Amino acid sequence: MGKEIELLNDNMKSAINDQINAELYSAYLYLSMAAYFENINFPGMATWMKAQAQEEVGHAMKFYGYVFDRDAKVELKAIDGPKTEWGSPLEVFQEAYEHEKKVTGLIHKLVDLANDEKDHATRSFLNWYVDEQVEEEASTKEIVDRLETVGDSKPGLFMLDRELGGRGTGGGE
Ligand code: FEO
């Protein structure tokens, strides 16, 4: 297939390419959080974050495939370095929750752009992400709430760590 006629206009294409970068940055951030958890001996939370990182790569690849489906060009940009240190598991998950809210905002901006551009195909494609962000926010918020309940209790933290380690690395929900 030739790339002479792109089915995405320049604004939409550029915004989706930026979103590919944002999803890959999310993967990088969660992998950095996983590394932090490995270092402080919470292997279950590390497993959860690694699964989350894989899921973010999946989000990026779904956009990547869509750009090609529309006969447009993927343009990868540099990924910022994430931070590497946090003060506590609670701080990590609070930041993950804040990050997901930010990503939700980015997805909603893409939806607004698709509406402005009358790009119905992209608008429809984005519905999956709108729904996914509801889950992404809910799952991180739930862990924040539980960590707040557990507080400094070591047995509570280790139980939660074990439970979160039950999340497969195959990119669960
Ligand atoms: Fe790709 Fe967690 O949003």
Backbone and ligand atoms as CSV (ligand in chain L), in Angstrom:
chain,resi,resn,atom,element,x,y,z
A,1,MET,N,N,0.838,-1.203,0.000
A,1,MET,CA,C,0.000,0.000,0.000
A,1,MET,C,C,0.871,1.251,0.000
A,2,GLY,N,N,0.583,2.188,-0.846
A,2,GLY,CA,C,1.351,3.424,-0.901
A,2,GLY,C,C,0.976,4.326,0.250
A,3,LYS,N,N,1.852,5.275,0.545
A,3,LYS,CA,C,1.584,6.195,1.652
A,3,LYS,C,C,1.313,7.597,1.108
A,4,GLU,N,N,1.010,7.675,-0.192
A,4,GLU,CA,C,0.817,9.001,-0.792
A,4,GLU,C,C,-0.437,9.665,-0.251
A,5,ILE,N,N,-1.478,8.850,-0.074
A,5,ILE,CA,C,-2.729,9.433,0.409
A,5,ILE,C,C,-2.950,8.974,1.843
A,6,GLU,N,N,-2.764,9.869,2.787
A,6,GLU,CA,C,-2.958,9.510,4.184
A,6,GLU,C,C,-4.417,9.762,4.560
A,7,LEU,N,N,-4.981,8.778,5.264
A,7,LEU,CA,C,-6.387,8.899,5.646
A,7,LEU,C,C,-6.559,9.611,6.990
A,8,LEU,N,N,-5.440,10.057,7.549
A,8,LEU,CA,C,-5.495,10.879,8.763
A,8,LEU,C,C,-5.001,12.261,8.367
A,9,ASN,N,N,-5.685,13.302,8.801
A,9,ASN,CA,C,-5.134,14.620,8.472
A,9,ASN,C,C,-3.935,14.919,9.383
A,10,ASP,N,N,-3.181,15.944,9.054
A,10,ASP,CA,C,-1.914,16.194,9.748
A,10,ASP,C,C,-2.094,16.419,11.245
A,11,ASN,N,N,-3.136,17.159,11.625
A,11,ASN,CA,C,-3.362,17.415,13.052
A,11,ASN,C,C,-3.597,16.117,13.815
A,12,MET,N,N,-4.465,15.289,13.229
A,12,MET,CA,C,-4.832,14.032,13.886
A,12,MET,C,C,-3.623,13.102,13.942
A,13,LYS,N,N,-2.893,13.038,12.853
A,13,LYS,CA,C,-1.729,12.158,12.788
A,13,LYS,C,C,-0.691,12.572,13.827
A,14,SER,N,N,-0.444,13.854,13.898
A,14,SER,CA,C,0.564,14.341,14.832
A,14,SER,C,C,0.121,14.084,16.279
A,15,ALA,N,N,-1.163,14.279,16.553
A,15,ALA,CA,C,-1.669,14.057,17.916
A,15,ALA,C,C,-1.585,12.576,18.287
A,16,ILE,N,N,-1.866,11.698,17.343
A,16,ILE,CA,C,-1.793,10.258,17.652
A,16,ILE,C,C,-0.333,9.841,17.835
A,17,ASN,N,N,0.548,10.398,17.023
A,17,ASN,CA,C,1.974,10.094,17.221
A,17,ASN,C,C,2.448,10.568,18.596
A,18,ASP,N,N,1.957,11.716,19.037
A,18,ASP,CA,C,2.292,12.182,20.392
A,18,ASP,C,C,1.752,11.209,21.440
A,19,GLN,N,N,0.567,10.673,21.178
A,19,GLN,CA,C,-0.033,9.743,22.143
A,19,GLN,C,C,0.742,8.426,22.202
A,20,ILE,N,N,1.281,7.994,21.074
A,20,ILE,CA,C,2.147,6.794,21.086
A,20,ILE,C,C,3.315,7.057,22.032
A,21,ASN,N,N,3.873,8.255,21.945
A,21,ASN,CA,C,4.974,8.625,22.830
A,21,ASN,C,C,4.526,8.628,24.299
A,22,ALA,N,N,3.334,9.166,24.544
A,22,ALA,CA,C,2.826,9.236,25.918
A,22,ALA,C,C,2.592,7.833,26.491
A,23,GLU,N,N,2.091,6.917,25.661
A,23,GLU,CA,C,1.850,5.548,26.141
A,23,GLU,C,C,3.183,4.846,26.434
A,24,LEU,N,N,4.175,5.085,25.572
A,24,LEU,CA,C,5.484,4.456,25.810
A,24,LEU,C,C,6.159,5.085,27.034
A,25,TYR,N,N,5.941,6.377,27.237
A,25,TYR,CA,C,6.459,7.002,28.461
A,25,TYR,C,C,5.792,6.356,29.688
A,26,SER,N,N,4.486,6.091,29.580
A,26,SER,CA,C,3.779,5.436,30.692
A,26,SER,C,C,4.419,4.086,30.994
A,27,ALA,N,N,4.735,3.334,29.945
A,27,ALA,CA,C,5.389,2.030,30.136
A,27,ALA,C,C,6.721,2.217,30.861
A,28,TYR,N,N,7.451,3.227,30.451
A,28,TYR,CA,C,8.760,3.503,31.040
A,28,TYR,C,C,8.620,3.896,32.515
A,29,LEU,N,N,7.626,4.739,32.799
A,29,LEU,CA,C,7.379,5.169,34.169
A,29,LEU,C,C,7.039,3.966,35.054
A,30,TYR,N,N,6.143,3.097,34.561
A,30,TYR,CA,C,5.734,1.950,35.380
A,30,TYR,C,C,6.873,0.941,35.541
A,31,LEU,N,N,7.705,0.844,34.524
A,31,LEU,CA,C,8.864,-0.043,34.659
A,31,LEU,C,C,9.832,0.516,35.701
A,32,SER,N,N,9.951,1.826,35.744
A,32,SER,CA,C,10.803,2.456,36.755
A,32,SER,C,C,10.214,2.233,38.152
A,33,MET,N,N,8.898,2.289,38.249
A,33,MET,CA,C,8.239,2.012,39.529
A,33,MET,C,C,8.465,0.548,39.916
A,34,ALA,N,N,8.431,-0.359,38.924
A,34,ALA,CA,C,8.694,-1.784,39.187
A,34,ALA,C,C,10.106,-1.939,39.746
A,35,ALA,N,N,11.055,-1.249,39.144
A,35,ALA,CA,C,12.455,-1.352,39.590
A,35,ALA,C,C,12.584,-0.846,41.030
A,36,TYR,N,N,11.867,0.231,41.338
A,36,TYR,CA,C,11.884,0.751,42.712
A,36,TYR,C,C,11.368,-0.321,43.684
A,37,PHE,N,N,10.263,-0.978,43.299
A,37,PHE,CA,C,9.705,-2.014,44.180
A,37,PHE,C,C,10.649,-3.206,44.323
A,38,GLU,N,N,11.348,-3.567,43.243
A,38,GLU,CA,C,12.328,-4.669,43.365
A,38,GLU,C,C,13.371,-4.275,44.416
A,39,ASN,N,N,13.823,-3.029,44.345
A,39,ASN,CA,C,14.898,-2.572,45.233
A,39,ASN,C,C,14.486,-2.541,46.697
A,40,ILE,N,N,13.199,-2.279,46.968
A,40,ILE,CA,C,12.786,-2.232,48.378
A,40,ILE,C,C,12.078,-3.527,48.796
A,41,ASN,N,N,12.269,-4.567,47.972
A,41,ASN,CA,C,11.773,-5.915,48.307
A,41,ASN,C,C,10.261,-6.031,48.417
A,42,PHE,N,N,9.588,-5.470,47.423
A,42,PHE,CA,C,8.156,-5.736,47.271
A,42,PHE,C,C,7.960,-6.367,45.886
A,43,PRO,N,N,8.277,-7.663,45.773
A,43,PRO,CA,C,8.259,-8.297,44.448
A,43,PRO,C,C,6.864,-8.351,43.824
A,44,GLY,N,N,5.833,-8.413,44.668
A,44,GLY,CA,C,4.470,-8.472,44.127
A,44,GLY,C,C,4.095,-7.160,43.462
A,45,MET,N,N,4.426,-6.055,44.123
A,45,MET,CA,C,4.128,-4.739,43.529
A,45,MET,C,C,4.959,-4.534,42.264
A,46,ALA,N,N,6.182,-5.076,42.272
A,46,ALA,CA,C,7.021,-4.992,41.065
A,46,ALA,C,C,6.360,-5.756,39.920
A,47,THR,N,N,5.822,-6.933,40.225
A,47,THR,CA,C,5.134,-7.725,39.191
A,47,THR,C,C,3.937,-6.968,38.639
A,48,TRP,N,N,3.193,-6.344,39.538
A,48,TRP,CA,C,2.013,-5.575,39.116
A,48,TRP,C,C,2.437,-4.450,38.171
A,49,MET,N,N,3.507,-3.743,38.530
A,49,MET,CA,C,3.972,-2.625,37.708
A,49,MET,C,C,4.540,-3.100,36.365
A,50,LYS,N,N,5.185,-4.262,36.361
A,50,LYS,CA,C,5.700,-4.790,35.089
A,50,LYS,C,C,4.545,-5.157,34.159
A,51,ALA,N,N,3.495,-5.734,34.739
A,51,ALA,CA,C,2.311,-6.049,33.932
A,51,ALA,C,C,1.690,-4.762,33.386
A,52,GLN,N,N,1.691,-3.729,34.234
A,52,GLN,CA,C,1.125,-2.443,33.806
A,52,GLN,C,C,1.956,-1.851,32.670
A,53,ALA,N,N,3.280,-1.976,32.786
A,53,ALA,CA,C,4.173,-1.465,31.738
A,53,ALA,C,C,3.879,-2.177,30.417
A,54,GLN,N,N,3.671,-3.497,30.489
A,54,GLN,CA,C,3.367,-4.251,29.266
A,54,GLN,C,C,2.051,-3.791,28.666
A,55,GLU,N,N,1.096,-3.517,29.541
A,55,GLU,CA,C,-0.201,-3.060,29.056
A,55,GLU,C,C,-0.058,-1.725,28.315
A,56,GLU,N,N,0.800,-0.856,28.839
A,56,GLU,CA,C,1.019,0.441,28.173
A,56,GLU,C,C,1.661,0.271,26.794
A,57,VAL,N,N,2.579,-0.690,26.695
A,57,VAL,CA,C,3.165,-0.965,25.373
A,57,VAL,C,C,2.047,-1.421,24.432
A,58,GLY,N,N,1.127,-2.213,24.961
A,58,GLY,CA,C,-0.035,-2.643,24.168
A,58,GLY,C,C,-0.870,-1.460,23.698
A,59,HIS,N,N,-1.051,-0.468,24.590
A,59,HIS,CA,C,-1.817,0.732,24.200
A,59,HIS,C,C,-1.103,1.465,23.059
A,60,ALA,N,N,0.226,1.572,23.187
A,60,ALA,CA,C,1.001,2.252,22.140
A,60,ALA,C,C,0.883,1.491,20.818
A,61,MET,N,N,0.967,0.155,20.889
A,61,MET,CA,C,0.944,-0.643,19.664
A,61,MET,C,C,-0.418,-0.608,18.972
A,62,LYS,N,N,-1.465,-0.441,19.765
A,62,LYS,CA,C,-2.806,-0.343,19.176
A,62,LYS,C,C,-2.906,0.955,18.353
A,63,PHE,N,N,-2.357,2.048,18.886
A,63,PHE,CA,C,-2.311,3.301,18.114
A,63,PHE,C,C,-1.419,3.136,16.881
A,64,TYR,N,N,-0.283,2.482,17.084
A,64,TYR,CA,C,0.674,2.261,15.997
A,64,TYR,C,C,-0.020,1.537,14.828
A,65,GLY,N,N,-0.736,0.479,15.153
A,65,GLY,CA,C,-1.451,-0.278,14.115
A,65,GLY,C,C,-2.511,0.576,13.433
A,66,TYR,N,N,-3.169,1.411,14.231
A,66,TYR,CA,C,-4.242,2.248,13.668
A,66,TYR,C,C,-3.684,3.255,12.656
A,67,VAL,N,N,-2.545,3.858,12.994
A,67,VAL,CA,C,-1.940,4.840,12.075
A,67,VAL,C,C,-1.664,4.168,10.722
A,68,PHE,N,N,-1.131,2.959,10.761
A,68,PHE,CA,C,-0.870,2.257,9.498
A,68,PHE,C,C,-2.160,1.866,8.792
A,69,ASP,N,N,-3.165,1.477,9.563
A,69,ASP,CA,C,-4.466,1.147,8.955
A,69,ASP,C,C,-5.012,2.336,8.175
A,70,ARG,N,N,-4.674,3.541,8.631
A,70,ARG,CA,C,-5.148,4.755,7.964
A,70,ARG,C,C,-4.157,5.254,6.920
A,71,ASP,N,N,-3.215,4.375,6.557
A,71,ASP,CA,C,-2.228,4.718,5.528
A,71,ASP,C,C,-1.401,5.952,5.879
A,72,ALA,N,N,-1.193,6.175,7.154
A,72,ALA,CA,C,-0.390,7.323,7.572
A,72,ALA,C,C,0.935,6.824,8.159
A,73,LYS,N,N,1.762,7.769,8.578
A,73,LYS,CA,C,3.117,7.425,8.979
A,73,LYS,C,C,3.307,7.545,10.485
A,74,VAL,N,N,3.868,6.487,11.076
A,74,VAL,CA,C,4.234,6.541,12.487
A,74,VAL,C,C,5.562,7.278,12.608
A,75,GLU,N,N,5.609,8.261,13.494
A,75,GLU,CA,C,6.859,8.998,13.732
A,75,GLU,C,C,7.192,8.949,15.213
A,76,LEU,N,N,8.158,8.112,15.545
A,76,LEU,CA,C,8.522,7.931,16.953
A,76,LEU,C,C,9.431,9.055,17.431
A,77,LYS,N,N,9.157,9.487,18.651
A,77,LYS,CA,C,9.965,10.574,19.224
A,77,LYS,C,C,10.681,10.089,20.483
A,78,ALA,N,N,11.619,10.891,20.965
A,78,ALA,CA,C,12.381,10.504,22.164
A,78,ALA,C,C,11.447,10.366,23.368
A,79,ILE,N,N,11.729,9.369,24.188
A,79,ILE,CA,C,10.928,9.146,25.400
A,79,ILE,C,C,11.674,9.752,26.587
A,80,ASP,N,N,10.977,10.601,27.354
A,80,ASP,CA,C,11.598,11.222,28.531
A,80,ASP,C,C,11.992,10.160,29.560
A,81,GLY,N,N,13.007,10.448,30.325
A,81,GLY,CA,C,13.397,9.545,31.417
A,81,GLY,C,C,12.465,9.726,32.603
A,82,PRO,N,N,11.943,8.638,33.172
A,82,PRO,CA,C,11.059,8.761,34.345
A,82,PRO,C,C,11.893,8.940,35.614
A,83,LYS,N,N,11.247,9.382,36.690
A,83,LYS,CA,C,11.988,9.437,37.951
A,83,LYS,C,C,12.247,8.022,38.459
A,84,THR,N,N,13.145,7.895,39.401
A,84,THR,CA,C,13.565,6.552,39.812
A,84,THR,C,C,13.409,6.288,41.313
A,85,GLU,N,N,13.073,7.329,42.067
A,85,GLU,CA,C,12.964,7.149,43.524
A,85,GLU,C,C,11.634,7.686,44.033
A,86,TRP,N,N,11.072,6.966,44.978
A,86,TRP,CA,C,9.846,7.425,45.640
A,86,TRP,C,C,10.017,7.225,47.131
A,87,GLY,N,N,9.104,7.809,47.913
A,87,GLY,CA,C,9.241,7.727,49.363
A,87,GLY,C,C,8.595,6.506,49.988
A,88,SER,N,N,7.599,5.925,49.304
A,88,SER,CA,C,6.860,4.793,49.877
A,88,SER,C,C,5.992,4.173,48.789
A,89,PRO,N,N,5.508,2.940,49.026
A,89,PRO,CA,C,4.577,2.339,48.053
A,89,PRO,C,C,3.353,3.230,47.822
A,90,LEU,N,N,2.862,3.842,48.905
A,90,LEU,CA,C,1.688,4.715,48.742
A,90,LEU,C,C,2.001,5.864,47.777
A,91,GLU,N,N,3.158,6.464,47.941
A,91,GLU,CA,C,3.539,7.571,47.064
A,91,GLU,C,C,3.601,7.122,45.595
A,92,VAL,N,N,4.102,5.908,45.378
A,92,VAL,CA,C,4.199,5.387,44.005
A,92,VAL,C,C,2.806,5.254,43.398
A,93,PHE,N,N,1.904,4.618,44.126
A,93,PHE,CA,C,0.572,4.387,43.549
A,93,PHE,C,C,-0.236,5.676,43.435
A,94,GLN,N,N,0.019,6.619,44.368
A,94,GLN,CA,C,-0.641,7.925,44.210
A,94,GLN,C,C,-0.184,8.577,42.904
A,95,GLU,N,N,1.096,8.462,42.631
A,95,GLU,CA,C,1.612,9.067,41.402
A,95,GLU,C,C,1.082,8.332,40.161
A,96,ALA,N,N,0.970,7.004,40.271
A,96,ALA,CA,C,0.420,6.236,39.147
A,96,ALA,C,C,-1.033,6.672,38.879
A,97,TYR,N,N,-1.778,6.879,39.960
A,97,TYR,CA,C,-3.170,7.317,39.817
A,97,TYR,C,C,-3.235,8.709,39.166
A,98,GLU,N,N,-2.387,9.618,39.642
A,98,GLU,CA,C,-2.349,10.971,39.052
A,98,GLU,C,C,-1.954,10.891,37.586
A,99,HIS,N,N,-1.015,10.007,37.294
A,99,HIS,CA,C,-0.564,9.861,35.904
A,99,HIS,C,C,-1.712,9.370,35.012
A,100,GLU,N,N,-2.472,8.393,35.511
A,100,GLU,CA,C,-3.596,7.884,34.711
A,100,GLU,C,C,-4.642,8.968,34.455
A,101,LYS,N,N,-4.855,9.840,35.462
A,101,LYS,CA,C,-5.823,10.933,35.245
A,101,LYS,C,C,-5.310,11.863,34.143
A,102,LYS,N,N,-4.007,12.061,34.131
A,102,LYS,CA,C,-3.410,12.898,33.089
A,102,LYS,C,C,-3.600,12.251,31.704
A,103,VAL,N,N,-3.371,10.940,31.648
A,103,VAL,CA,C,-3.532,10.231,30.367
A,103,VAL,C,C,-4.996,10.301,29.916
A,104,THR,N,N,-5.914,10.171,30.855
A,104,THR,CA,C,-7.332,10.291,30.517
A,104,THR,C,C,-7.592,11.645,29.850
A,105,GLY,N,N,-6.979,12.693,30.418
A,105,GLY,CA,C,-7.126,14.031,29.830
A,105,GLY,C,C,-6.602,14.072,28.397
A,106,LEU,N,N,-5.489,13.399,28.162
A,106,LEU,CA,C,-4.914,13.378,26.807
A,106,LEU,C,C,-5.845,12.655,25.829
A,107,ILE,N,N,-6.411,11.541,26.292
A,107,ILE,CA,C,-7.334,10.777,25.429
A,107,ILE,C,C,-8.569,11.637,25.118
A,108,HIS,N,N,-9.059,12.332,26.128
A,108,HIS,CA,C,-10.253,13.167,25.896
A,108,HIS,C,C,-9.944,14.304,24.918
A,109,LYS,N,N,-8.723,14.813,24.979
A,109,LYS,CA,C,-8.338,15.856,24.012
A,109,LYS,C,C,-8.305,15.284,22.591
A,110,LEU,N,N,-7.836,14.038,22.476
A,110,LEU,CA,C,-7.838,13.395,21.152
A,110,LEU,C,C,-9.271,13.245,20.629
A,111,VAL,N,N,-10.178,12.880,21.532
A,111,VAL,CA,C,-11.588,12.748,21.157
A,111,VAL,C,C,-12.121,14.104,20.676
A,112,ASP,N,N,-11.786,15.160,21.416
A,112,ASP,CA,C,-12.236,16.499,21.020
A,112,ASP,C,C,-11.699,16.860,19.638
A,113,LEU,N,N,-10.433,16.526,19.414
A,113,LEU,CA,C,-9.832,16.835,18.110
A,113,LEU,C,C,-10.526,16.046,16.991
A,114,ALA,N,N,-10.770,14.759,17.242
A,114,ALA,CA,C,-11.446,13.935,16.232
A,114,ALA,C,C,-12.833,14.515,15.918
A,115,ASN,N,N,-13.509,14.991,16.947
A,115,ASN,CA,C,-14.819,15.620,16.723
A,115,ASN,C,C,-14.673,16.901,15.900
A,116,ASP,N,N,-13.692,17.730,16.278
A,116,ASP,CA,C,-13.476,18.996,15.546
A,116,ASP,C,C,-13.149,18.733,14.077
A,117,GLU,N,N,-12.363,17.675,13.858
A,117,GLU,CA,C,-11.928,17.365,12.486
A,117,GLU,C,C,-12.968,16.538,11.720
A,118,LYS,N,N,-14.075,16.227,12.391
A,118,LYS,CA,C,-15.110,15.350,11.814
A,118,LYS,C,C,-14.507,14.015,11.328
A,119,ASP,N,N,-13.553,13.533,12.103
A,119,ASP,CA,C,-12.894,12.262,11.784
A,119,ASP,C,C,-13.624,11.154,12.553
A,120,HIS,N,N,-14.678,10.648,11.959
A,120,HIS,CA,C,-15.544,9.691,12.664
A,120,HIS,C,C,-14.852,8.363,12.933
A,121,ALA,N,N,-13.977,7.955,12.030
A,121,ALA,CA,C,-13.276,6.672,12.218
A,121,ALA,C,C,-12.387,6.742,13.457
A,122,THR,N,N,-11.636,7.852,13.571
A,122,THR,CA,C,-10.750,7.983,14.731
A,122,THR,C,C,-11.570,8.145,16.008
A,123,ARG,N,N,-12.655,8.886,15.892
A,123,ARG,CA,C,-13.534,9.071,17.053
A,123,ARG,C,C,-14.003,7.714,17.565
A,124,SER,N,N,-14.395,6.845,16.662
A,124,SER,CA,C,-14.884,5.518,17.044
A,124,SER,C,C,-13.745,4.667,17.624
A,125,PHE,N,N,-12.599,4.734,16.979
A,125,PHE,CA,C,-11.430,3.986,17.448
A,125,PHE,C,C,-11.071,4.367,18.894
A,126,LEU,N,N,-11.218,5.658,19.197
A,126,LEU,CA,C,-10.816,6.160,20.520
A,126,LEU,C,C,-11.736,5.700,21.643
A,127,ASN,N,N,-12.924,5.222,21.296
A,127,ASN,CA,C,-13.853,4.774,22.342
A,127,ASN,C,C,-13.229,3.716,23.241
A,128,TRP,N,N,-12.444,2.823,22.628
A,128,TRP,CA,C,-11.794,1.766,23.413
A,128,TRP,C,C,-10.928,2.390,24.506
A,129,TYR,N,N,-10.217,3.458,24.156
A,129,TYR,CA,C,-9.322,4.110,25.122
A,129,TYR,C,C,-10.103,4.857,26.199
A,130,VAL,N,N,-11.216,5.442,25.805
A,130,VAL,CA,C,-12.046,6.147,26.794
A,130,VAL,C,C,-12.488,5.145,27.866
A,131,ASP,N,N,-12.952,3.971,27.426
A,131,ASP,CA,C,-13.386,2.932,28.372
A,131,ASP,C,C,-12.207,2.397,29.184
A,132,GLU,N,N,-11.108,2.182,28.505
A,132,GLU,CA,C,-9.921,1.634,29.170
A,132,GLU,C,C,-9.447,2.569,30.289
A,133,GLN,N,N,-9.517,3.873,30.044
A,133,GLN,CA,C,-9.044,4.817,31.066
A,133,GLN,C,C,-9.899,4.768,32.329
A,134,VAL,N,N,-11.181,4.456,32.172
A,134,VAL,CA,C,-12.033,4.311,33.363
A,134,VAL,C,C,-11.459,3.193,34.236
A,135,GLU,N,N,-11.077,2.085,33.597
A,135,GLU,CA,C,-10.502,0.953,34.338
A,135,GLU,C,C,-9.129,1.287,34.897
A,136,GLU,N,N,-8.331,1.985,34.104
A,136,GLU,CA,C,-6.974,2.320,34.543
A,136,GLU,C,C,-7.025,3.193,35.800
A,137,GLU,N,N,-7.919,4.162,35.807
A,137,GLU,CA,C,-8.045,5.019,36.985
A,137,GLU,C,C,-8.579,4.220,38.177
A,138,ALA,N,N,-9.593,3.392,37.923
A,138,ALA,CA,C,-10.220,2.648,39.028
A,138,ALA,C,C,-9.229,1.682,39.671
A,139,SER,N,N,-8.422,1.004,38.853
A,139,SER,CA,C,-7.525,-0.003,39.432
A,139,SER,C,C,-6.410,0.645,40.252
A,140,THR,N,N,-5.877,1.779,39.790
A,140,THR,CA,C,-4.821,2.427,40.578
A,140,THR,C,C,-5.416,3.080,41.833
A,141,LYS,N,N,-6.603,3.661,41.687
A,141,LYS,CA,C,-7.253,4.313,42.844
A,141,LYS,C,C,-7.557,3.294,43.934
A,142,GLU,N,N,-7.978,2.098,43.525
A,142,GLU,CA,C,-8.305,1.056,44.503
A,142,GLU,C,C,-7.070,0.697,45.334
A,143,ILE,N,N,-5.917,0.629,44.669
A,143,ILE,CA,C,-4.689,0.275,45.397
A,143,ILE,C,C,-4.271,1.425,46.317
A,144,VAL,N,N,-4.438,2.664,45.866
A,144,VAL,CA,C,-4.157,3.817,46.735
A,144,VAL,C,C,-5.014,3.721,47.995
A,145,ASP,N,N,-6.299,3.454,47.828
A,145,ASP,CA,C,-7.208,3.366,48.979
A,145,ASP,C,C,-6.759,2.276,49.942
A,146,ARG,N,N,-6.360,1.140,49.380
A,146,ARG,CA,C,-5.967,0.029,50.244
A,146,ARG,C,C,-4.669,0.338,50.982
A,147,LEU,N,N,-3.738,0.984,50.277
A,147,LEU,CA,C,-2.480,1.353,50.940
A,147,LEU,C,C,-2.731,2.369,52.048
A,148,GLU,N,N,-3.684,3.251,51.845
A,148,GLU,CA,C,-4.015,4.227,52.891
A,148,GLU,C,C,-4.589,3.513,54.112
A,149,THR,N,N,-5.391,2.482,53.863
A,149,THR,CA,C,-5.970,1.715,54.967
A,149,THR,C,C,-4.887,0.947,55.718
A,150,VAL,N,N,-3.971,0.338,54.970
A,150,VAL,CA,C,-2.910,-0.473,55.572
A,150,VAL,C,C,-1.948,0.399,56.383
A,151,GLY,N,N,-1.690,1.616,55.920
A,151,GLY,CA,C,-0.765,2.513,56.627
A,151,GLY,C,C,0.633,1.927,56.718
A,152,ASP,N,N,1.213,1.986,57.919
A,152,ASP,CA,C,2.587,1.503,58.095
A,152,ASP,C,C,2.651,0.041,58.541
A,153,SER,N,N,1.501,-0.622,58.594
A,153,SER,CA,C,1.489,-2.016,59.063
A,153,SER,C,C,2.286,-2.920,58.128
A,154,LYS,N,N,3.393,-3.472,58.637
A,154,LYS,CA,C,4.238,-4.337,57.793
A,154,LYS,C,C,3.486,-5.588,57.331
A,155,PRO,N,N,2.773,-6.294,58.263
A,155,PRO,CA,C,2.034,-7.479,57.789
A,155,PRO,C,C,1.009,-7.108,56.709
A,156,GLY,N,N,0.361,-5.946,56.884
A,156,GLY,CA,C,-0.629,-5.505,55.887
A,156,GLY,C,C,0.017,-5.242,54.540
A,157,LEU,N,N,1.183,-4.592,54.577
A,157,LEU,CA,C,1.886,-4.293,53.324
A,157,LEU,C,C,2.332,-5.572,52.624
A,158,PHE,N,N,2.834,-6.531,53.404
A,158,PHE,CA,C,3.302,-7.771,52.784
A,158,PHE,C,C,2.141,-8.593,52.232
A,159,MET,N,N,0.991,-8.532,52.908
A,159,MET,CA,C,-0.179,-9.255,52.374
A,159,MET,C,C,-0.632,-8.641,51.058
A,160,LEU,N,N,-0.652,-7.306,51.026
A,160,LEU,CA,C,-1.064,-6.628,49.792
A,160,LEU,C,C,-0.059,-6.899,48.676
A,161,ASP,N,N,1.214,-6.920,49.043
A,161,ASP,CA,C,2.255,-7.212,48.049
A,161,ASP,C,C,2.032,-8.594,47.430
A,162,ARG,N,N,1.735,-9.553,48.297
A,162,ARG,CA,C,1.513,-10.911,47.784
A,162,ARG,C,C,0.292,-10.948,46.843
A,163,GLU,N,N,-0.735,-10.243,47.261
A,163,GLU,CA,C,-1.961,-10.222,46.435
A,163,GLU,C,C,-1.702,-9.566,45.070
A,164,LEU,N,N,-1.011,-8.448,45.073
A,164,LEU,CA,C,-0.749,-7.745,43.801
A,164,LEU,C,C,0.172,-8.553,42.891
A,165,GLY,N,N,1.000,-9.390,43.515
A,165,GLY,CA,C,1.881,-10.254,42.729
A,165,GLY,C,C,1.116,-11.315,41.965
A,166,GLY,N,N,-0.150,-11.494,42.283
A,166,GLY,CA,C,-0.976,-12.473,41.581
A,166,GLY,C,C,-1.373,-12.010,40.186
A,167,ARG,N,N,-1.091,-10.745,39.891
A,167,ARG,CA,C,-1.404,-10.233,38.558
A,167,ARG,C,C,-0.380,-10.785,37.576
A,168,GLY,N,N,-0.867,-11.416,36.514
A,168,GLY,CA,C,0.039,-12.015,35.539
A,168,GLY,C,C,0.823,-10.954,34.810
A,169,THR,N,N,1.932,-11.361,34.211
A,169,THR,CA,C,2.733,-10.403,33.439
A,169,THR,C,C,2.286,-10.404,31.971
A,170,GLY,N,N,1.151,-11.045,31.716
A,170,GLY,CA,C,0.674,-11.104,30.337
A,170,GLY,C,C,-0.148,-9.889,29.945
A,171,GLY,N,N,-0.124,-8.844,30.802
A,171,GLY,CA,C,-0.849,-7.632,30.435
A,171,GLY,C,C,-2.299,-7.688,30.862
A,172,GLY,N,N,-2.514,-7.983,32.156
A,172,GLY,CA,C,-3.885,-8.105,32.676
A,172,GLY,C,C,-4.604,-6.773,32.741
A,173,GLU,N,N,-5.830,-6.813,33.220
A,173,GLU,CA,C,-6.624,-5.566,33.286
A,173,GLU,C,C,-6.230,-4.759,34.501
L,1,FEO,FE1,FE,-2.311,3.754,28.505
L,1,FEO,FE2,FE,-2.534,3.560,31.542
L,1,FEO,O1,O,-3.054,4.397,29.985
